[in-house]
């Protein structure tokens, strides 16, 4: 009888923990259906100093994701 009570207590605790974890995951932010999109230009680029940004970088950044690159390549 004691074993059955212990098993029931473990089952109830497991169910409570499962519901608690599901509520936490539901409260998490939902993923967006599209990736984040940044504006063109050196001030929005990460990992490059704006002083190192030249005309080719600017034109390449403005053309992305177009299929045709700028004509000055």
trRosetta pair geometry for C-beta under 8 A, 3 or more apart (Angstrom, degrees):
i j d omega theta_ij theta_ji phi_ij phi_ji
1 4 5.7 -54 -153 33 34 112
1 5 6.6 33 151 -17 66 104
2 5 5.7 -54 -150 37 35 111
2 6 6.3 36 152 -19 67 105
3 6 5.7 -53 -148 36 32 112
3 7 6.3 33 153 -20 65 107
4 7 5.6 -52 -146 37 31 113
4 8 6.4 33 153 -19 64 105
5 8 5.6 -53 -147 37 31 112
5 9 6.3 32 154 -19 65 105
6 9 5.7 -53 -147 36 31 111
6 10 6.3 31 154 -17 65 106
7 10 5.8 -53 -147 37 30 111
7 11 6.3 33 152 -20 63 107
8 11 5.5 -54 -147 37 31 114
8 12 6.4 31 155 -18 66 104
9 12 5.8 -52 -146 37 31 109
9 13 6.3 30 155 -16 64 108
10 13 5.8 -56 -146 40 30 111
10 14 6.2 33 154 -21 65 108
11 14 5.7 -54 -145 36 29 112
11 15 6.4 29 156 -18 64 105
12 15 5.8 -54 -147 36 31 110
12 16 6.3 31 154 -19 65 106
13 16 5.7 -54 -148 37 31 112
13 17 6.2 30 154 -17 65 108
14 17 5.7 -56 -145 39 30 111
14 18 6.2 34 154 -23 64 107
15 18 5.6 -52 -146 35 30 115
15 19 6.5 28 156 -16 64 105
16 19 6.0 -57 -150 37 29 108
16 20 6.3 30 153 -20 64 109
17 20 5.6 -54 -146 36 31 114
17 21 6.3 28 157 -16 65 106
18 21 6.0 -58 -148 38 27 107
18 22 6.4 27 154 -19 63 108
19 22 5.7 -55 -147 36 32 112
19 23 6.5 34 155 -21 65 103
20 23 5.9 -54 -152 32 31 110
20 24 6.7 30 151 -18 63 104
21 24 5.6 -51 -149 34 36 113
21 25 6.5 32 154 -15 66 105
22 25 5.8 -56 -147 39 33 108
22 26 6.3 35 153 -21 66 106
23 26 5.6 -54 -147 35 33 112
23 27 6.5 32 154 -21 64 106
24 27 5.8 -58 -152 34 31 111
24 28 7.2 48 147 -37 61 93
25 28 5.6 -32 -158 4 41 119
32 35 7.5 137 87 -94 115 17
32 36 7.5 90 56 -61 152 69
34 37 7.5 -19 138 -29 114 105
38 44 4.7 162 168 161 114 122
38 45 7.8 139 124 -80 146 43
39 44 4.7 167 66 -45 80 166
40 44 7.0 121 116 51 5 132
40 58 7.8 87 161 -160 109 62
40 61 4.8 138 -151 133 93 99
40 62 4.6 79 -171 -93 160 63
40 64 7.8 153 -101 48 106 92
41 44 5.4 77 68 17 83 100
41 45 7.1 -142 102 -19 41 94
41 58 7.3 20 -113 -129 53 85
41 61 6.9 174 -41 118 22 143
42 45 5.4 -53 -142 24 39 118
42 48 6.9 -99 -142 100 88 106
42 50 3.9 113 139 -122 132 80
42 53 3.8 -87 -86 -48 132 164
42 57 7.4 56 -79 121 96 128
42 58 7.5 -49 -37 -87 93 85
43 50 6.4 22 -72 -92 58 131
45 48 5.2 -22 125 47 126 107
45 50 7.9 142 51 -84 108 70
45 53 7.3 142 37 -92 147 124
45 61 7.0 -73 -73 -119 123 145
48 52 5.7 -118 -178 75 92 118
48 53 6.5 104 132 -70 121 85
48 57 7.6 -161 147 -156 160 149
49 52 4.7 84 66 4 89 105
49 53 7.6 -138 99 -23 51 82
50 53 5.3 -36 -158 3 46 124
52 57 8.0 83 122 -27 71 164
53 57 4.9 -125 -154 86 68 143
53 58 6.5 84 165 -56 103 86
54 57 5.2 101 51 10 60 103
54 58 7.1 -116 109 -6 34 93
55 58 5.6 -55 -148 36 32 113
55 59 6.3 24 158 -13 67 107
55 72 7.8 -25 127 86 114 157
56 59 6.0 -57 -144 41 29 105
56 60 6.0 29 158 -18 65 111
56 70 7.7 -163 -141 60 60 140
56 72 7.1 -126 -101 95 82 116
56 73 7.7 100 -140 -91 109 74
57 60 5.9 -60 -144 40 26 110
57 61 6.1 25 158 -20 64 111
58 61 5.9 -59 -147 37 25 109
58 62 6.3 18 158 -14 63 110
59 62 5.9 -57 -143 40 30 107
59 63 6.2 24 159 -18 65 111
59 70 4.0 19 152 -60 124 162
59 72 6.8 63 78 37 170 116
60 63 6.0 -62 -146 37 27 107
60 64 6.7 36 156 -34 63 101
60 69 6.9 -10 -114 -150 79 94
60 70 6.4 -96 -71 2 54 117
61 64 6.1 -46 -152 16 31 113
63 66 4.8 -84 177 42 76 119
63 68 7.2 -97 -172 90 127 62
63 69 6.2 106 113 -142 157 41
63 70 5.4 -146 -38 -48 147 82
69 73 5.4 11 122 -12 132 144
70 73 6.3 121 77 -28 76 93
